[in-house]
Amino acid sequence: MLLQPALRDDIPAICAIESLYPAYITVQPAEQHLAALDDPNLAYLVARDADGSVAGYVIMAGRRSLHHIIELRRIAVGNPSQRLGRPMLLEAMRLAFRKYGAHRLWLDVAEDNERAHALYRSAGFQKEGVLREAHYHDGNYSSLVLMSMLEQEYKEQEGKEQT
């Protein structure tokens, strides 16, 4: 399995990766991440390099949602040239739908993050709308695009990949 539960010792690496993308990710203090590790509603997952170091991470929220809705809150890699983004996303989708029982998986992505848009579209996410000027960074507001995938869409896509 590519993704595994994050450990307390992984938080500095998660913070370091997070700080690589300040325009797209609101950087959280380590203490906030550490407290979140104990929240049963959240899934903190990491992908590791061959040497065991954290190569990327995923945060999902809503594991205890009565509506079976999970938010893909974060997905980030330390080194984009390793091409871990897509495998991590596919694994996160599998966990959301197969392990956590999601009916709906959703995310928001910066409107100008075309690389992420292309990745999510290629994985089967559908655009739902725009949260206008919902993210504030460096004195400017930017909009976020809402995207989602439903369980049935995931099952159909999964079936196509197996044939």
N, C-alpha and C positions, 0 to 999 in steps of 0.2 A: 504494500500500500504506500502510495506516495505521501499522503498526509497523515500525520500522527499528532496526538494531543501535545500541545505546548507544555513545557515545564517552566517552573519559576525561573530557572537559570537561562531560559530562552528570551526573557523579556528585554534585556539589553540589546540583543540582536534584532528583535522585533522593532524596538524604538529606533535603532540605527537605520533599518530599512525604511521605516515610516518617514524618517527625516529626509530621505532621498526625494520625496514627492510632495513637498509642502504646498504646491499649487493645487494638488488633487486630494491630499489626505490631511485632515486636521490632526496635527501631531499631539499625542496625548502623553502626559507624564508617566513614567514607569510605574508609579504607585497606582495610577488608575488602571493600567493593564494588569498589575498584580492582583488588585481587588477583583477585577473581572474574571480572572481565572477560576475563582470559586463560585461564580454565578452559573447555576445549572441551566439557565436559559440561553447561555452563550456557548459557542464552540470556538475555542482557540486552537488552531491547527498549524503545524509547521511542515515544510518540506526541508529535507536535510541534504547537504552535500555528502560526498563519499567519506569525508573526514568527520561527519557528524555535526558540522556547523549548520546554522539555519540559513537556508538559501532563499526562503520565501515563507509567507504566512497567509492564512485565511482566518477571518473572523466572521462567524455567522451568528445571528440573533433570532430568537423566536422558537427555540427548540421546544418550549412548553406552551406554544401558542394554541389556544383553544380552537383557532380557526385554521390551524395547520399551514400557517404562512411563515416562511423563513426569509429573513433578509440576509443577503450576502453583503455584509457591512464593509469588509475590506478584503482585498486580495492584492498582494504586492510581492515583487521579487527583488532580491538584492542586486542581481546582475541580469538585465534583460537578454544579454547575448546567450545565456544558458537555455533560453527557450522553455522555461518552466511554466510560464503563464497559462498556456492552453492546457497542459496536463493537470495543473493544479485546479483550474476552473472545472474541467470535466470530472475530476475526483470530488470536488466540492459539490457539484450537481448530484453526483451519484449518492454521496452521503446525505444530502438534503432530502432527496426523494426516497432513497432506499433505507437508510438508517434512521433518519429523524422524522420520517413520515410526512414530508411536506406535500401539500396540495398545490402550493404556489411558492415559487422562489423569485424574489425581486431584488433589485439593486438600483442605486442611482449612480450616475457617472457624469463627470464634468462635460459640459456641452462641447468644449474644444479638445477633448481627449479622444481624438479620432482613432488612435491605435486601440484603445480599450473598446470603443464602439464597434470596431471591426471584429474584435475577438468575441464580444458578446453576441453580435449578430450571427457570426459563423457558428456559434455554439447553439443557436436556436432561440435566443432571447428576442422578445418583441418590444418595440418602443411603445410606451403607453402615454407619455406626455412629457411636459417640461415643467420643472419647478423654477420659475423665473427668479433670477437674482437671489438664489438661496444659499450661496456659498460666498463668504467674505475672506479675502486674502490680499495682503499687501495694499490695503486701501481701496480695493475694487471688489465689486460684486460680480459673480458669474452664475450662470444658470446650470441646473442639473437635469439630466435626462433620466426619466424613470423607464426601466425595462423590467420585463418579467418573463417567466416561463411557467406553464401549468404542468401538473403531473402527467396529464394525457399527452401533451406535446413532448415531454421528456420520454415517455414510453414509446411514442412513435419514432422519435429520433433514435432511441436506443435500439429499436428493432431494425431500423435501416442500417445502422452500423454493424449489426451482427450478421447481416446477409451479404 
